[in-house]
Amino acid sequence: MRNETMTINMGPQHPSTHGVLRVALELDGETIVACKPIVGYLHTGMEKQAEYKTYTQSIPQTDRMDYISPMSNNLAFCLAAEKLLGIEPPARVQAIRVLLCELTRISSHAVWMGTHAIDIGALTVFWYCFREREKVLSIYDHVAGARMTSSYFRVGGLSRDIPEGFLERCEKFVDEMPAHIDEYESLLTKNPIWLARTQGVALISGKDAVAWGVTGPTLRGSGVNYDLRKNEPYSGYETYQFDVPVQTAGDAYARYQVRVQEMRESVKIAKQAIRRIRELGEFGPYRVRDFKYVLPPKEDVKTSMEALIHHFKIVAHGFFPPVGEAYSTVEAPKGELGFYLVSDGSARPWRMKVRSPSFINLQALPLMVEGRLIADVIAAIGSIDIVLGEVDR
Amino acid sequence: MAALMQNEAFQVALWAMVKVGIILGVMLGVVSYLIYAERKICGHIQARTGPNRVGPLGLLQPIADVGKLLFKEEFIPAGANKVVFHIAPILAVFPAIVTFSVIPMGPAPMFVVTDINVGLLLFLAMSSLGVYAITLGGWSSNNKYALLGGLRSSAQMISYELALGLSTIPVLLRSGTLSLSGIVDSQAGNLKAFGTTLPLPNWGIFHWYLVLPFFIFLICSFAETNRAPFDLPEAEGELVAGFHTEYSSMKWALFFLGEYMNMIVICSIMVTLYLGGWHGPGVDKFAPLGLVWFLTKLFALLFFFIWVRWTYPRLRYDQLMGFGWKVLLPASIVNVVIAAVWLYWRANA
């Protein structure tokens, strides 16, 4: 008997590749012989564009990389730039950043859960998850004036102070969230079909995951306890009480459990951050007072000649960091997100390089699916949690 | 002409034609509002409202949908087998309509189109024809996703039909007839057990040896109608739209209609075999009440179908086949044997 394999193009137009990912699959019946992810359909040259923009102008670019979690991207970029400048924002600003980044993690995981479930055929979970994501987007809207492309953080602080009623709103959200997570879990966690579709599927061992540079919940689902918020704390994460969920199975279900638990931990961190902001003053200075790099307060600009000059210089040219380079990472919802900036002393970076978790985690896809069935590819892509904006940049 | 009207055979034929017309019209109406109901119910399950823009409560939505589909472009992919590509959607609708002719919706002869004595066999034969629509549609589209969908469906429907057929056998053993009206008649009155009359209707489901077949039939009917969690042939997460990826316009709509008609037919059969058909309180006094009871039971089952679809994820292909062959088939065979032994023993005791 003659055996032939069939090559099938999954994507770039496919409902379950989360955007424009193309996966070239070689099939024997429904079994996958070879799998090759092909990226680049959403390439926008953001790293190159950064070389022609001032540091502040690059912040809106970062929103558009992982557009599901704009705040984490803003933070990663700002931290790298702050490292380059050698400045550190006040504790109150750091607490606001932590609060918003944890809300981002909740919303990102909610989007992940909804889309992952819809790929596997559980259509209803999606609407519940998006209902809560919508609340986070309204919070963004309230604080930054935009629902998705927030661009709220600035090098050395925030673009403006938090508005009135913002903390109450966040508090209401984090108080309600655990009940909603229970709701999602009641639809999936013990559902026999969900278990059958995710347990033992898209397996990757902890050793392989480390070897391929996999980070984030995908790595922690394989039994490796590595979370930058604990291992290399930034923005004062070392002062918050929270656990890092780790599962050892290394399959899609383990990643599901890790993410669900992370949402609960994020709620805990967000509550602590809200308390801390209240202690440090609900309203107050929201930028570093280093006017060579950071805009002076508007009131000073109206009265002080020196502040006006700084304002004019920064708005007209941007700031000029010292010659040097800096690399800074954050634990983004999808994994380790790093920004590498090289400065030649001008107002624009000489080079910007982004270490995006989606891109690097996606490399592990062939490892997870070869020899499995076509339906497992969908479960695997979903469980890695990629955003194509970040894969291609 | 008058003589012709007096002719008894002619009268039967005329009545049958009238009933066919009514059923066809009602069926199409019911299907379009079943789709509306599905969208409305799913909307409420998903914390939204569902269609509410076209007409009051969105009630004109089905008409708008059909109007839109009629004006869509009929796209035929290059390299498609044109003849088969056209026949497949027709095959999707035809078996469902034919099967409906033997379903007793009330006391015969008024509420059944034709009461043939092998009604159940007709249903089984027609439900096997249904697989051709999907397989041929998938194969003739010249599309790899459609082909995979078609192959999945042929494997799925063939394996689930076995368990489906076997789960009807205990019903036949009990009623001793293949006529669907006969099966309904055998479920009249109250349940008699332990030498007394219980305050339960004498429906199939209340006989212990028919409980398991009912659930097997229920599960198989999800597979037969390609509904979640067994909607693998069209699994939009994996195969884009499976066998009807390349279909558009009314040809696509026919597949869609076929799915919902099949749902109605298979639920009607379930009502007939296990839930007492049109029997219910008050039918012996006022016959048309039978139709009401029949429809009530039918819609309860249809609601269940919709409910499940919007709650459960989809099984994987190998799990589906494993479940069909390793669980459902042996269970239904064992049940047939047990039911046969029990009925034989009871008849001789």
Contacts between the chains, C-beta under 8 A, distances in Angstrom:
chain1	res1	chain2	res2	distance
A	6	B	144	6.3
A	8	B	144	5.0
A	8	B	145	7.4
A	8	B	148	8.0
A	14	B	240	6.3
A	15	B	236	5.7
A	15	B	237	6.5
A	15	B	240	6.4
A	16	B	237	4.6
A	16	B	238	6.8
A	30	B	148	7.0
A	30	B	152	7.9
A	30	B	317	5.7
A	30	B	318	8.0
A	117	B	313	6.8
A	118	B	237	6.9
A	119	B	237	4.4
A	120	B	237	6.6
A	120	B	313	4.5
A	120	B	314	6.3
A	121	B	228	6.0
A	121	B	229	6.7
A	121	B	231	7.2
A	121	B	235	7.0
A	121	B	237	6.0
A	121	B	312	7.4
A	121	B	313	4.3
A	121	B	314	2.8
A	122	B	311	7.7
A	122	B	312	6.6
A	122	B	313	3.9
A	122	B	314	7.9
A	123	B	42	7.9
A	123	B	46	7.6
A	123	B	228	7.9
A	123	B	309	8.0
A	123	B	310	6.1
A	124	B	42	7.8
A	124	B	45	5.7
A	124	B	46	5.1
A	124	B	310	5.0
A	124	B	311	6.3
A	126	B	46	7.8
A	127	B	46	3.8
A	127	B	47	5.5
A	127	B	48	6.4
A	128	B	46	7.5
A	128	B	47	6.3
A	131	B	47	5.9
A	187	B	311	7.3
A	188	B	313	7.9
A	191	B	312	7.0
A	191	B	313	6.8
A	193	B	229	5.5
A	193	B	312	5.5
A	193	B	313	4.8
A	193	B	314	7.3
A	193	B	315	5.8
A	194	B	313	5.2
A	196	B	315	6.8
A	196	B	316	7.1
A	196	B	319	5.4
A	197	B	313	5.9
A	197	B	314	7.5
A	197	B	315	7.3
A	197	B	316	5.9
A	197	B	319	7.9
A	373	B	316	6.2
A	373	B	317	6.2
A	373	B	318	6.2
A	374	B	148	7.4
A	374	B	238	5.9
A	374	B	317	7.9
A	375	B	235	7.4
A	375	B	237	8.0
A	375	B	238	5.2
A	375	B	314	8.0
A	375	B	316	4.6
A	375	B	317	6.3
A	376	B	316	7.4
A	377	B	238	7.8
A	378	B	237	5.3
A	378	B	238	5.3
